[in-house]
Each structure stands twice: as C-alpha cells, then as structure tokens.
Amino acid sequence: MRQAPDLDAIYIATGGGGLISGIGSYLKAAVAACRDHRLLAGNSPVLYECIKAGRIFDAPESKTLSESTAGGVEEGSITFDLCREVMHRGVLVTEEEILDAMRWGHGQGWAVEGASGVALAACFKESVRYANKKVVVLICGGNPSPAVAALLNPTPVDPTLG
C-alpha cells in the first residue's frame, strides 16, 4: 500500500480462500475504493461455485495446472464468510490461458507456478477493463511440480524431421 495507495484492483488466485480473505480484509480496511478480485482456475472453480450458491459444498473439479488452488472449501471455514465480504468479481481462466501466462512469466525470468499463472491470465484476459489503472497481480508460488515445470520449456520440434 506504500507503493500503490491508489490501487484500483488486485488479481489473486484462490483455492480455499485463506490468502484472498486475509489480503481482502486488509484492503477493505485500508483502501475502501480498491476492488479486490477473486480468481480461480477454470476447471477448479470450487470457491466460486460455493459463493454463488451461498453455501459450502463439494463442487465438481478437474485436474489443473494451478495445483495449489485445487481443492474444496472446508466446512465451517472462517474464510468462506470473509471471502463473501471482500471479493467483488470472479474471472475464470482456462488451462491454456494459465499455461500461456506461466510461460510469459517464465520468459521474464520469474519462477512461476500455476497459481501465479491464474492471476496473470486473469489480468491479461481483462487488460482492456483496467487500461490506465493501477493494478497489482499477486505472484504467489514459484515451485511448480516437475510435470508442470516441464510444460514451461517444451522441447522444440525440429522442422527437418518432417
């Protein structure tokens, strides 16, 4: 907040809601004008679906590159009500968008795992909405599993192999 007191938005990947409920609660108290965003992997939208339904339940999910955001919301969790108070929008992103964002971050020399890819992908997806605004993308997690890390440096195809 010292660097960006007039922050317009922040992109944060979510799983069970702990990180975003803490950051969102602080921002709500510190900067009333900031619109805190909730972001989820497109095929692991558990928190999104629970908030939409107004209750915690086991929403369907699939495997995702954003391994740290996969999974459900704990029944009786204090984060659920906090998330409902502080999260203003959801942006669902696809696995392809997550991978493209991860590769972009990797190209910048960053250690990027899937959760960071979710936040970056959502920001890229909404770049027109926040043109000329002060936006933060929370890059959380730089330790992708070996299987996901292998996707960041795909083996180039030799065009002479035809």
N, C-alpha and C positions, 0 to 999 in steps of 0.2 A: 504494500500500500504506500510505502515511502516512495517507490519508483513510479507508481501509477495511481495517484489518488483519485483521478477522474476516470477510472476504469469503466468501460461500457459493458464488457462481457468477459466471461472466463469459460473455457472449454475444459471439462474434467470428465474423464472416463469413469464409469460407475460399475460396481459389482453389487455388493451388498449394501452400499450406501454410506459406509463409515467415513471415507475421505471427503466426499462431497458434502455430507451433513456437517462435518466439522468446519470445513472451509466456508461453506454457505452460511453457517451460523455466524461466523466471524464477519463475513462480508455484509450480512444483513444488519449487523450492529454497527459496523464501521462505515459502510457506504450504502446508504439506502437506495441510491439510484442504480447500483450495479445489478445487472440481470444475470444471475447465476444459471448456468446451463447444465442440464444433465445429459449425459451421452452414454450410449450403450452399443455394444456390438450388435449388428443387425440380426444375427441368429442366436443371440443370447439376451433377449430383452426382458429378463425376469423382473427387475425392479420397475421398469417402465410399465409392464402389464399389471403389476401389483398396485402401483399408484393409480393407474387408470381405473382399476376395479375397486380401489379404496380399501383393500384388504390384502394380507399376505397369503399367498397360495403357491403351489408348485406349478409355475408356468412352464410350458414346453421350451426346450432349448436344444441346440446342436453344438457340435464341436466348433471352437472358434480360435483364430489366431491370437485373440486377446484372452489368453489363458487366465490371467489374474482377475478378469472381470466376469468370468463364467461362474455360474452357480446361483443358488437361490438366496432369498432374504430370510433370515432366521425369524421364526415365530416369536413374538414378544419382543422383538428387537427395538431398542430406543431410536435407532437410526431411521426406521420407517417413518415415524411421525415427523422427525426433523427434516427428512428429505421432502416430505409433502409440503412443509413450510417454506423451504428455501429454494427448491428447484422450480424454475419457471418454464423451461422448454426442454423438449427432448429432440435429439437428432439421431435417427437410426442410420447406421452406415453398413455397407456390405463388406464381405470378406475381401473382395477385390479392392475396395476403397481403403480398407485398413492396410493391406499389403502395399499398395501404391504409396500410401503415406509413410509407412515404415521404411520403404526403400528410399523415399525422398529424404527422410531424416538421416538414414544411414549414409546417404550421399553427402550430407552436411557434416559428416564425421561424428554424429551422435550415436550413442548406444541407445537403441530404441527397441522396446518390446511391444507387444500387441496393444496394451492399454494406452501407451503413448500414440500408437497408430490410430486408435479410435478417436482420441481428442484431436489429433492433426487432421484426420479425414473429415471429421465434422466441421472443423474450421474451414478447410478447403471447400467443402460442399456448400457452405454458407458465406463464402467470401464476398459475394455481392451485397448481402444483407448488412455486413459490417464494414464495408468500404469506408475509409476515412474515419474509422472509430478506433478507440483504444481497446484492444483485445489481447487476452492472455490465453495461451494454450499450456496447460499443465502437463509437462513431460514427466510422467511418473513411471518408473521401472525401466531398467536398461539391461535386463537379464533374460532374453528370450530362451526358451528351451532349445536344445540343439536342432530339433526338427524344424522349428520356426526360423531359427538363425540361418539355416541352410537355404531358406527361401529368399533371404536378403541378398545373397550372392549366387544367383543361379549360374550354372555352368554355361558359358556362351556356346552357341551352336556354331559349328564350323561349316560355313556355306559351301565348302568344297566337297563335303560328304554327301551332298545331294539327296 
